[in-house]
């Protein structure tokens, strides 16, 4: 499951559709508070968000301080490959790179 954190409803809906077509289950949050609640309840494989999300810094601060979510994989899908100070966030240029990251972080069937 992927948790998409996006404050623009149309973009979130389009991301869900694109990810569903690739075989991913998706839940959507519109801000940091909702994202933390959904992550606690659903334990997604990763969080896919937007660097321009107004609550991005708050989301990252709360995730990294959370006992159970501090190691959550967080990624941004952006073909422009922006530079960000938080090196724990993966910047991905394509859906293929996203699929690769998900495969690399998903628990193996024997776990």
Buried (B, 14 or more C-beta within 10 A) or exposed (E): BBBBBBBEEEEBEEBBEBBEEEEBEBBBBBBBEBBBEBBEEEEBBBBBBBBEBEBBEBBBEBBBEBEEBEEBBBBBBBEEEEEEEEEEBBBBEEBEBBBEBBEEBEEEEEE
